[in-house]
Amino acid sequence: MGRKYKNPKKPNIVSVRITDEEMAMVQQLMDATSKRASELMREAFLLFKTEWQLAGMADAPVDGSQAATCP
């Protein structure tokens, strides 16, 4: 029998390779917040999007010609 998911309306998967140090930071956040890595990443994406919009870059091209930097 396949694994049952809480929310089958999230069919997309994003994989990322991170260093041991980055994983330690993720683990610390997971422990401190009692959240799963997926929840933290969703929140991080939303935070990045908000910062992007506040910086007035929401309409900037994302074709690689102008590299975005994180604050």
N, CA, C and O atoms as a Maestro MAE file, in Angstrom:
{
 s_m_m2io_version
 :::
 2.0.0
}

f_m_ct {
 s_m_title
 :::
 protein
 m_atom[284] {
  # First column is atom index #
  i_m_mmod_type
  r_m_x_coord
  r_m_y_coord
  r_m_z_coord
  i_m_residue_number
  s_m_chain_name
  s_m_pdb_residue_name
  s_m_pdb_atom_name
  i_m_atomic_number
  :::
  1 25 0.836 -1.175 0.000 1 A "MET " " N  " 7
  2 3 0.000 0.000 0.000 1 A "MET " " CA " 6
  3 2 0.883 1.241 0.000 1 A "MET " " C  " 6
  4 15 1.883 1.286 0.716 1 A "MET " " O  " 8
  5 25 0.528 2.249 -0.793 2 A "GLY " " N  " 7
  6 3 1.310 3.474 -0.894 2 A "GLY " " CA " 6
  7 2 1.140 4.362 0.319 2 A "GLY " " C  " 6
  8 15 0.209 4.205 1.109 2 A "GLY " " O  " 8
  9 25 2.045 5.280 0.444 3 A "ARG " " N  " 7
  10 3 2.013 6.221 1.558 3 A "ARG " " CA " 6
  11 2 0.848 7.190 1.397 3 A "ARG " " C  " 6
  12 15 0.592 7.690 0.302 3 A "ARG " " O  " 8
  13 25 0.152 7.449 2.488 4 A "LYS " " N  " 7
  14 3 -0.963 8.392 2.468 4 A "LYS " " CA " 6
  15 2 -0.461 9.750 2.932 4 A "LYS " " C  " 6
  16 15 0.228 9.856 3.946 4 A "LYS " " O  " 8
  17 25 -0.808 10.776 2.188 5 A "TYR " " N  " 7
  18 3 -0.374 12.125 2.491 5 A "TYR " " CA " 6
  19 2 -1.511 12.919 3.111 5 A "TYR " " C  " 6
  20 15 -2.685 12.678 2.826 5 A "TYR " " O  " 8
  21 25 -1.146 13.872 3.963 6 A "LYS " " N  " 7
  22 3 -2.151 14.725 4.589 6 A "LYS " " CA " 6
  23 2 -2.851 15.588 3.551 6 A "LYS " " C  " 6
  24 15 -4.059 15.806 3.632 6 A "LYS " " O  " 8
  25 25 -2.096 16.078 2.577 7 A "ASN " " N  " 7
  26 3 -2.661 16.975 1.581 7 A "ASN " " CA " 6
  27 2 -2.239 16.522 0.184 7 A "ASN " " C  " 6
  28 15 -1.180 16.918 -0.303 7 A "ASN " " O  " 8
  29 25 -3.061 15.696 -0.462 8 A "PRO " " N  " 7
  30 3 -2.693 15.211 -1.794 8 A "PRO " " CA " 6
  31 2 -2.742 16.296 -2.858 8 A "PRO " " C  " 6
  32 15 -2.421 16.028 -4.016 8 A "PRO " " O  " 8
  33 25 -3.136 17.524 -2.497 9 A "LYS " " N  " 7
  34 3 -3.199 18.621 -3.460 9 A "LYS " " CA " 6
  35 2 -1.843 19.295 -3.640 9 A "LYS " " C  " 6
  36 15 -1.758 20.337 -4.290 9 A "LYS " " O  " 8
  37 25 -0.800 18.729 -3.084 10 A "LYS " " N  " 7
  38 3 0.556 19.249 -3.251 10 A "LYS " " CA " 6
  39 2 1.392 18.180 -3.961 10 A "LYS " " C  " 6
  40 15 2.232 17.530 -3.340 10 A "LYS " " O  " 8
  41 25 1.157 18.004 -5.263 11 A "PRO " " N  " 7
  42 3 1.825 16.920 -5.978 11 A "PRO " " CA " 6
  43 2 3.246 17.239 -6.428 11 A "PRO " " C  " 6
  44 15 3.946 16.344 -6.899 11 A "PRO " " O  " 8
  45 25 3.690 18.475 -6.298 12 A "ASN " " N  " 7
  46 3 5.006 18.865 -6.801 12 A "ASN " " CA " 6
  47 2 6.082 18.681 -5.747 12 A "ASN " " C  " 6
  48 15 5.872 18.960 -4.567 12 A "ASN " " O  " 8
  49 25 7.238 18.206 -6.194 13 A "ILE " " N  " 7
  50 3 8.366 17.963 -5.302 13 A "ILE " " CA " 6
  51 2 9.547 18.783 -5.781 13 A "ILE " " C  " 6
  52 15 9.858 18.800 -6.972 13 A "ILE " " O  " 8
  53 25 10.207 19.466 -4.852 14 A "VAL " " N  " 7
  54 3 11.430 20.201 -5.148 14 A "VAL " " CA " 6
  55 2 12.535 19.584 -4.303 14 A "VAL " " C  " 6
  56 15 12.416 19.506 -3.080 14 A "VAL " " O  " 8
  57 25 13.603 19.149 -4.948 15 A "SER " " N  " 7
  58 3 14.739 18.572 -4.228 15 A "SER " " CA " 6
  59 2 15.902 19.544 -4.276 15 A "SER " " C  " 6
  60 15 16.100 20.251 -5.264 15 A "SER " " O  " 8
  61 25 16.664 19.569 -3.205 16 A "VAL " " N  " 7
  62 3 17.816 20.468 -3.152 16 A "VAL " " CA " 6
  63 2 18.945 19.777 -2.391 16 A "VAL " " C  " 6
  64 15 18.709 19.086 -1.400 16 A "VAL " " O  " 8
  65 25 20.150 19.968 -2.859 17 A "ARG " " N  " 7
  66 3 21.318 19.435 -2.154 17 A "ARG " " CA " 6
  67 2 21.878 20.551 -1.284 17 A "ARG " " C  " 6
  68 15 22.069 21.675 -1.747 17 A "ARG " " O  " 8
  69 25 22.140 20.230 -0.013 18 A "ILE " " N  " 7
  70 3 22.681 21.223 0.907 18 A "ILE " " CA " 6
  71 2 23.866 20.630 1.655 18 A "ILE " " C  " 6
  72 15 24.018 19.412 1.747 18 A "ILE " " O  " 8
  73 25 24.695 21.508 2.183 19 A "THR " " N  " 7
  74 3 25.871 21.069 2.931 19 A "THR " " CA " 6
  75 2 25.447 20.552 4.307 19 A "THR " " C  " 6
  76 15 24.302 20.723 4.726 19 A "THR " " O  " 8
  77 25 26.386 19.924 4.988 20 A "ASP " " N  " 7
  78 3 26.113 19.459 6.349 20 A "ASP " " CA " 6
  79 2 25.782 20.638 7.266 20 A "ASP " " C  " 6
  80 15 24.917 20.534 8.135 20 A "ASP " " O  " 8
  81 25 26.475 21.754 7.064 21 A "GLU " " N  " 7
  82 3 26.231 22.938 7.886 21 A "GLU " " CA " 6
  83 2 24.827 23.491 7.640 21 A "GLU " " C  " 6
  84 15 24.130 23.873 8.580 21 A "GLU " " O  " 8
  85 25 24.418 23.531 6.374 22 A "GLU " " N  " 7
  86 3 23.073 24.005 6.053 22 A "GLU " " CA " 6
  87 2 22.020 23.064 6.628 22 A "GLU " " C  " 6
  88 15 20.982 23.513 7.114 22 A "GLU " " O  " 8
  89 25 22.284 21.762 6.575 23 A "MET " " N  " 7
  90 3 21.336 20.795 7.135 23 A "MET " " CA " 6
  91 2 21.240 20.951 8.646 23 A "MET " " C  " 6
  92 15 20.165 20.795 9.225 23 A "MET " " O  " 8
  93 25 22.360 21.259 9.281 24 A "ALA " " N  " 7
  94 3 22.341 21.486 10.731 24 A "ALA " " CA " 6
  95 2 21.455 22.686 11.068 24 A "ALA " " C  " 6
  96 15 20.723 22.665 12.058 24 A "ALA " " O  " 8
  97 25 21.527 23.735 10.237 25 A "MET " " N  " 7
  98 3 20.666 24.902 10.456 25 A "MET " " CA " 6
  99 2 19.197 24.532 10.271 25 A "MET " " C  " 6
  100 15 18.343 24.947 11.054 25 A "MET " " O  " 8
  101 25 18.911 23.751 9.231 26 A "VAL " " N  " 7
  102 3 17.529 23.312 8.991 26 A "VAL " " CA " 6
  103 2 17.049 22.484 10.176 26 A "VAL " " C  " 6
  104 15 15.927 22.666 10.650 26 A "VAL " " O  " 8
  105 25 17.895 21.574 10.657 27 A "GLN " " N  " 7
  106 3 17.517 20.720 11.783 27 A "GLN " " CA " 6
  107 2 17.258 21.551 13.036 27 A "GLN " " C  " 6
  108 15 16.320 21.271 13.782 27 A "GLN " " O  " 8
  109 25 18.083 22.569 13.273 28 A "GLN " " N  " 7
  110 3 17.873 23.452 14.428 28 A "GLN " " CA " 6
  111 2 16.524 24.156 14.329 28 A "GLN " " C  " 6
  112 15 15.795 24.257 15.316 28 A "GLN " " O  " 8
  113 25 16.197 24.641 13.134 29 A "LEU " " N  " 7
  114 3 14.900 25.294 12.938 29 A "LEU " " CA " 6
  115 2 13.755 24.308 13.134 29 A "LEU " " C  " 6
  116 15 12.732 24.648 13.728 29 A "LEU " " O  " 8
  117 25 13.929 23.085 12.631 30 A "MET " " N  " 7
  118 3 12.890 22.070 12.797 30 A "MET " " CA " 6
  119 2 12.669 21.779 14.278 30 A "MET " " C  " 6
  120 15 11.530 21.686 14.736 30 A "MET " " O  " 8
  121 25 13.757 21.638 15.016 31 A "ASP " " N  " 7
  122 3 13.655 21.354 16.451 31 A "ASP " " CA " 6
  123 2 13.011 22.515 17.208 31 A "ASP " " C  " 6
  124 15 12.176 22.305 18.088 31 A "ASP " " O  " 8
  125 25 13.402 23.734 16.861 32 A "ALA " " N  " 7
  126 3 12.911 24.916 17.572 32 A "ALA " " CA " 6
  127 2 11.451 25.215 17.277 32 A "ALA " " C  " 6
  128 15 10.741 25.756 18.125 32 A "ALA " " O  " 8
  129 25 10.996 24.863 16.068 33 A "THR " " N  " 7
  130 3 9.637 25.226 15.661 33 A "THR " " CA " 6
  131 2 8.667 24.051 15.612 33 A "THR " " C  " 6
  132 15 7.464 24.243 15.442 33 A "THR " " O  " 8
  133 25 9.186 22.838 15.761 34 A "SER " " N  " 7
  134 3 8.371 21.616 15.634 34 A "SER " " CA " 6
  135 2 7.696 21.540 14.267 34 A "SER " " C  " 6
  136 15 6.575 21.048 14.139 34 A "SER " " O  " 8
  137 25 8.396 22.035 13.252 35 A "LYS " " N  " 7
  138 3 7.876 21.989 11.887 35 A "LYS " " CA " 6
  139 2 8.738 21.058 11.052 35 A "LYS " " C  " 6
  140 15 9.906 20.820 11.357 35 A "LYS " " O  " 8
  141 25 8.140 20.541 10.001 36 A "ARG " " N  " 7
  142 3 8.876 19.708 9.055 36 A "ARG " " CA " 6
  143 2 9.682 20.600 8.125 36 A "ARG " " C  " 6
  144 15 9.398 21.789 7.980 36 A "ARG " " O  " 8
  145 25 10.686 20.009 7.500 37 A "ALA " " N  " 7
  146 3 11.522 20.758 6.559 37 A "ALA " " CA " 6
  147 2 10.671 21.353 5.442 37 A "ALA " " C  " 6
  148 15 10.917 22.479 5.010 37 A "ALA " " O  " 8
  149 25 9.680 20.613 4.976 38 A "SER " " N  " 7
  150 3 8.814 21.110 3.902 38 A "SER " " CA " 6
  151 2 8.083 22.375 4.323 38 A "SER " " C  " 6
  152 15 7.965 23.321 3.544 38 A "SER " " O  " 8
  153 25 7.592 22.389 5.556 39 A "GLU " " N  " 7
  154 3 6.884 23.574 6.050 39 A "GLU " " CA " 6
  155 2 7.828 24.773 6.123 39 A "GLU " " C  " 6
  156 15 7.463 25.885 5.741 39 A "GLU " " O  " 8
  157 25 9.039 24.538 6.617 40 A "LEU " " N  " 7
  158 3 10.017 25.617 6.703 40 A "LEU " " CA " 6
  159 2 10.372 26.153 5.321 40 A "LEU " " C  " 6
  160 15 10.503 27.363 5.139 40 A "LEU " " O  " 8
  161 25 10.528 25.262 4.350 41 A "MET " " N  " 7
  162 3 10.876 25.691 2.998 41 A "MET " " CA " 6
  163 2 9.735 26.481 2.361 41 A "MET " " C  " 6
  164 15 9.978 27.469 1.668 41 A "MET " " O  " 8
  165 25 8.500 26.056 2.590 42 A "ARG " " N  " 7
  166 3 7.360 26.816 2.067 42 A "ARG " " CA " 6
  167 2 7.354 28.229 2.649 42 A "ARG " " C  " 6
  168 15 7.135 29.205 1.932 42 A "ARG " " O  " 8
  169 25 7.598 28.325 3.958 43 A "GLU " " N  " 7
  170 3 7.649 29.636 4.599 43 A "GLU " " CA " 6
  171 2 8.810 30.466 4.054 43 A "GLU " " C  " 6
  172 15 8.676 31.674 3.859 43 A "GLU " " O  " 8
  173 25 9.943 29.820 3.811 44 A "ALA " " N  " 7
  174 3 11.102 30.529 3.259 44 A "ALA " " CA " 6
  175 2 10.803 31.050 1.862 44 A "ALA " " C  " 6
  176 15 11.186 32.171 1.527 44 A "ALA " " O  " 8
  177 25 10.121 30.249 1.037 45 A "PHE " " N  " 7
  178 3 9.750 30.694 -0.312 45 A "PHE " " CA " 6
  179 2 8.829 31.911 -0.237 45 A "PHE " " C  " 6
  180 15 9.002 32.874 -0.984 45 A "PHE " " O  " 8
  181 25 7.851 31.861 0.668 46 A "LEU " " N  " 7
  182 3 6.932 32.995 0.815 46 A "LEU " " CA " 6
  183 2 7.662 34.245 1.305 46 A "LEU " " C  " 6
  184 15 7.385 35.353 0.845 46 A "LEU " " O  " 8
  185 25 8.591 34.062 2.237 47 A "LEU " " N  " 7
  186 3 9.367 35.191 2.742 47 A "LEU " " CA " 6
  187 2 10.213 35.793 1.626 47 A "LEU " " C  " 6
  188 15 10.284 37.014 1.486 47 A "LEU " " O  " 8
  189 25 10.853 34.938 0.832 48 A "PHE " " N  " 7
  190 3 11.664 35.431 -0.283 48 A "PHE " " CA " 6
  191 2 10.799 36.187 -1.281 48 A "PHE " " C  " 6
  192 15 11.191 37.246 -1.771 48 A "PHE " " O  " 8
  193 25 9.621 35.641 -1.582 49 A "LYS " " N  " 7
  194 3 8.715 36.301 -2.525 49 A "LYS " " CA " 6
  195 2 8.303 37.671 -1.993 49 A "LYS " " C  " 6
  196 15 8.274 38.646 -2.745 49 A "LYS " " O  " 8
  197 25 7.986 37.751 -0.712 50 A "THR " " N  " 7
  198 3 7.588 39.017 -0.099 50 A "THR " " CA " 6
  199 2 8.733 40.023 -0.161 50 A "THR " " C  " 6
  200 15 8.524 41.180 -0.528 50 A "THR " " O  " 8
  201 25 9.937 39.591 0.193 51 A "GLU " " N  " 7
  202 3 11.104 40.475 0.140 51 A "GLU " " CA " 6
  203 2 11.355 40.937 -1.290 51 A "GLU " " C  " 6
  204 15 11.694 42.098 -1.522 51 A "GLU " " O  " 8
  205 25 11.188 40.036 -2.238 52 A "TRP " " N  " 7
  206 3 11.377 40.339 -3.664 52 A "TRP " " CA " 6
  207 2 10.398 41.436 -4.088 52 A "TRP " " C  " 6
  208 15 10.772 42.398 -4.758 52 A "TRP " " O  " 8
  209 25 9.136 41.269 -3.682 53 A "GLN " " N  " 7
  210 3 8.114 42.244 -4.045 53 A "GLN " " CA " 6
  211 2 8.361 43.589 -3.367 53 A "GLN " " C  " 6
  212 15 8.209 44.635 -3.997 53 A "GLN " " O  " 8
  213 25 8.737 43.571 -2.100 54 A "LEU " " N  " 7
  214 3 8.998 44.812 -1.376 54 A "LEU " " CA " 6
  215 2 10.189 45.563 -1.966 54 A "LEU " " C  " 6
  216 15 10.244 46.791 -1.914 54 A "LEU " " O  " 8
  217 25 11.131 44.826 -2.521 55 A "ALA " " N  " 7
  218 3 12.307 45.449 -3.130 55 A "ALA " " CA " 6
  219 2 11.988 46.006 -4.511 55 A "ALA " " C  " 6
  220 15 12.848 46.603 -5.158 55 A "ALA " " O  " 8
  221 25 10.748 45.811 -4.962 56 A "GLY " " N  " 7
  222 3 10.343 46.320 -6.260 56 A "GLY " " CA " 6
  223 2 10.873 45.516 -7.416 56 A "GLY " " C  " 6
  224 15 10.958 46.013 -8.539 56 A "GLY " " O  " 8
  225 25 11.232 44.270 -7.148 57 A "MET " " N  " 7
  226 3 11.809 43.433 -8.191 57 A "MET " " CA " 6
  227 2 10.807 42.456 -8.780 57 A "MET " " C  " 6
  228 15 11.171 41.618 -9.604 57 A "MET " " O  " 8
  229 25 9.559 42.553 -8.371 58 A "ALA " " N  " 7
  230 3 8.553 41.597 -8.827 58 A "ALA " " CA " 6
  231 2 8.374 41.637 -10.334 58 A "ALA " " C  " 6
  232 15 8.036 40.621 -10.941 58 A "ALA " " O  " 8
  233 25 8.594 42.795 -10.950 59 A "ASP " " N  " 7
  234 3 8.426 42.917 -12.391 59 A "ASP " " CA " 6
  235 2 9.736 42.758 -13.149 59 A "ASP " " C  " 6
  236 15 9.756 42.830 -14.378 59 A "ASP " " O  " 8
  237 25 10.834 42.542 -12.422 60 A "ALA " " N  " 7
  238 3 12.135 42.397 -13.075 60 A "ALA " " CA " 6
  239 2 12.203 41.074 -13.822 60 A "ALA " " C  " 6
  240 15 11.619 40.086 -13.378 60 A "ALA " " O  " 8
  241 25 12.903 41.039 -14.944 61 A "PRO " " N  " 7
  242 3 13.026 39.782 -15.688 61 A "PRO " " CA " 6
  243 2 13.808 38.752 -14.888 61 A "PRO " " C  " 6
  244 15 14.747 39.090 -14.167 61 A "PRO " " O  " 8
  245 25 13.416 37.511 -15.022 62 A "VAL " " N  " 7
  246 3 14.075 36.426 -14.306 62 A "VAL " " CA " 6
  247 2 14.702 35.488 -15.331 62 A "VAL " " C  " 6
  248 15 14.584 34.268 -15.217 62 A "VAL " " O  " 8
  249 25 15.367 36.058 -16.327 63 A "ASP " " N  " 7
  250 3 15.938 35.252 -17.392 63 A "ASP " " CA " 6
  251 2 17.424 34.989 -17.205 63 A "ASP " " C  " 6
  252 15 18.069 34.419 -18.085 63 A "ASP " " O  " 8
  253 25 17.967 35.395 -16.079 64 A "GLY " " N  " 7
  254 3 19.375 35.168 -15.822 64 A "GLY " " CA " 6
  255 2 20.246 36.356 -16.205 64 A "GLY " " C  " 6
  256 15 21.419 36.407 -15.836 64 A "GLY " " O  " 8
  257 25 19.685 37.311 -16.943 65 A "SER " " N  " 7
  258 3 20.481 38.461 -17.353 65 A "SER " " CA " 6
  259 2 20.761 39.394 -16.181 65 A "SER " " C  " 6
  260 15 21.770 40.100 -16.167 65 A "SER " " O  " 8
  261 25 19.870 39.394 -15.207 66 A "GLN " " N  " 7
  262 3 20.062 40.189 -14.000 66 A "GLN " " CA " 6
  263 2 19.935 39.260 -12.810 66 A "GLN " " C  " 6
  264 15 18.825 38.902 -12.413 66 A "GLN " " O  " 8
  265 25 21.048 38.871 -12.245 67 A "ALA " " N  " 7
  266 3 21.028 37.935 -11.130 67 A "ALA " " CA " 6
  267 2 20.467 38.608 -9.891 67 A "ALA " " C  " 6
  268 15 20.845 39.730 -9.552 67 A "ALA " " O  " 8
  269 25 19.560 37.910 -9.221 68 A "ALA " " N  " 7
  270 3 18.971 38.427 -7.982 68 A "ALA " " CA " 6
  271 2 19.866 38.049 -6.817 68 A "ALA " " C  " 6
  272 15 20.477 36.981 -6.809 68 A "ALA " " O  " 8
  273 25 19.936 38.927 -5.844 69 A "THR " " N  " 7
  274 3 20.700 38.633 -4.644 69 A "THR " " CA " 6
  275 2 19.780 38.707 -3.452 69 A "THR " " C  " 6
  276 15 18.840 39.501 -3.425 69 A "THR " " O  " 8
  277 25 20.050 37.888 -2.480 70 A "CYS " " N  " 7
  278 3 19.254 37.889 -1.255 70 A "CYS " " CA " 6
  279 2 19.747 39.005 -0.353 70 A "CYS " " C  " 6
  280 15 20.943 39.292 -0.310 70 A "CYS " " O  " 8
  281 25 18.835 39.631 0.365 71 A "PRO " " N  " 7
  282 3 19.242 40.700 1.290 71 A "PRO " " CA " 6
  283 2 20.069 40.165 2.429 71 A "PRO " " C  " 6
  284 15 20.492 40.929 3.297 71 A "PRO " " O  " 8
  :::
 }
 m_bond[283] {
  # First column is bond index #
  i_m_from
  i_m_to
  i_m_order
  :::
  1 1 2 1
  2 2 3 1
  3 3 4 2
  4 3 5 1
  5 5 6 1
  6 6 7 1
  7 7 8 2
  8 7 9 1
  9 9 10 1
  10 10 11 1
  11 11 12 2
  12 11 13 1
  13 13 14 1
  14 14 15 1
  15 15 16 2
  16 15 17 1
  17 17 18 1
  18 18 19 1
  19 19 20 2
  20 19 21 1
  21 21 22 1
  22 22 23 1
  23 23 24 2
  24 23 25 1
  25 25 26 1
  26 26 27 1
  27 27 28 2
  28 27 29 1
  29 29 30 1
  30 30 31 1
  31 31 32 2
  32 31 33 1
  33 33 34 1
  34 34 35 1
  35 35 36 2
  36 35 37 1
  37 37 38 1
  38 38 39 1
  39 39 40 2
  40 39 41 1
  41 41 42 1
  42 42 43 1
  43 43 44 2
  44 43 45 1
  45 45 46 1
  46 46 47 1
  47 47 48 2
  48 47 49 1
  49 49 50 1
  50 50 51 1
  51 51 52 2
  52 51 53 1
  53 53 54 1
  54 54 55 1
  55 55 56 2
  56 55 57 1
  57 57 58 1
  58 58 59 1
  59 59 60 2
  60 59 61 1
  61 61 62 1
  62 62 63 1
  63 63 64 2
  64 63 65 1
  65 65 66 1
  66 66 67 1
  67 67 68 2
  68 67 69 1
  69 69 70 1
  70 70 71 1
  71 71 72 2
  72 71 73 1
  73 73 74 1
  74 74 75 1
  75 75 76 2
  76 75 77 1
  77 77 78 1
  78 78 79 1
  79 79 80 2
  80 79 81 1
  81 81 82 1
  82 82 83 1
  83 83 84 2
  84 83 85 1
  85 85 86 1
  86 86 87 1
  87 87 88 2
  88 87 89 1
  89 89 90 1
  90 90 91 1
  91 91 92 2
  92 91 93 1
  93 93 94 1
  94 94 95 1
  95 95 96 2
  96 95 97 1
  97 97 98 1
  98 98 99 1
  99 99 100 2
  100 99 101 1
  101 101 102 1
  102 102 103 1
  103 103 104 2
  104 103 105 1
  105 105 106 1
  106 106 107 1
  107 107 108 2
  108 107 109 1
  109 109 110 1
  110 110 111 1
  111 111 112 2
  112 111 113 1
  113 113 114 1
  114 114 115 1
  115 115 116 2
  116 115 117 1
  117 117 118 1
  118 118 119 1
  119 119 120 2
  120 119 121 1
  121 121 122 1
  122 122 123 1
  123 123 124 2
  124 123 125 1
  125 125 126 1
  126 126 127 1
  127 127 128 2
  128 127 129 1
  129 129 130 1
  130 130 131 1
  131 131 132 2
  132 131 133 1
  133 133 134 1
  134 134 135 1
  135 135 136 2
  136 135 137 1
  137 137 138 1
  138 138 139 1
  139 139 140 2
  140 139 141 1
  141 141 142 1
  142 142 143 1
  143 143 144 2
  144 143 145 1
  145 145 146 1
  146 146 147 1
  147 147 148 2
  148 147 149 1
  149 149 150 1
  150 150 151 1
  151 151 152 2
  152 151 153 1
  153 153 154 1
  154 154 155 1
  155 155 156 2
  156 155 157 1
  157 157 158 1
  158 158 159 1
  159 159 160 2
  160 159 161 1
  161 161 162 1
  162 162 163 1
  163 163 164 2
  164 163 165 1
  165 165 166 1
  166 166 167 1
  167 167 168 2
  168 167 169 1
  169 169 170 1
  170 170 171 1
  171 171 172 2
  172 171 173 1
  173 173 174 1
  174 174 175 1
  175 175 176 2
  176 175 177 1
  177 177 178 1
  178 178 179 1
  179 179 180 2
  180 179 181 1
  181 181 182 1
  182 182 183 1
  183 183 184 2
  184 183 185 1
  185 185 186 1
  186 186 187 1
  187 187 188 2
  188 187 189 1
  189 189 190 1
  190 190 191 1
  191 191 192 2
  192 191 193 1
  193 193 194 1
  194 194 195 1
  195 195 196 2
  196 195 197 1
  197 197 198 1
  198 198 199 1
  199 199 200 2
  200 199 201 1
  201 201 202 1
  202 202 203 1
  203 203 204 2
  204 203 205 1
  205 205 206 1
  206 206 207 1
  207 207 208 2
  208 207 209 1
  209 209 210 1
  210 210 211 1
  211 211 212 2
  212 211 213 1
  213 213 214 1
  214 214 215 1
  215 215 216 2
  216 215 217 1
  217 217 218 1
  218 218 219 1
  219 219 220 2
  220 219 221 1
  221 221 222 1
  222 222 223 1
  223 223 224 2
  224 223 225 1
  225 225 226 1
  226 226 227 1
  227 227 228 2
  228 227 229 1
  229 229 230 1
  230 230 231 1
  231 231 232 2
  232 231 233 1
  233 233 234 1
  234 234 235 1
  235 235 236 2
  236 235 237 1
  237 237 238 1
  238 238 239 1
  239 239 240 2
  240 239 241 1
  241 241 242 1
  242 242 243 1
  243 243 244 2
  244 243 245 1
  245 245 246 1
  246 246 247 1
  247 247 248 2
  248 247 249 1
  249 249 250 1
  250 250 251 1
  251 251 252 2
  252 251 253 1
  253 253 254 1
  254 254 255 1
  255 255 256 2
  256 255 257 1
  257 257 258 1
  258 258 259 1
  259 259 260 2
  260 259 261 1
  261 261 262 1
  262 262 263 1
  263 263 264 2
  264 263 265 1
  265 265 266 1
  266 266 267 1
  267 267 268 2
  268 267 269 1
  269 269 270 1
  270 270 271 1
  271 271 272 2
  272 271 273 1
  273 273 274 1
  274 274 275 1
  275 275 276 2
  276 275 277 1
  277 277 278 1
  278 278 279 1
  279 279 280 2
  280 279 281 1
  281 281 282 1
  282 282 283 1
  283 283 284 2
  :::
 }
}
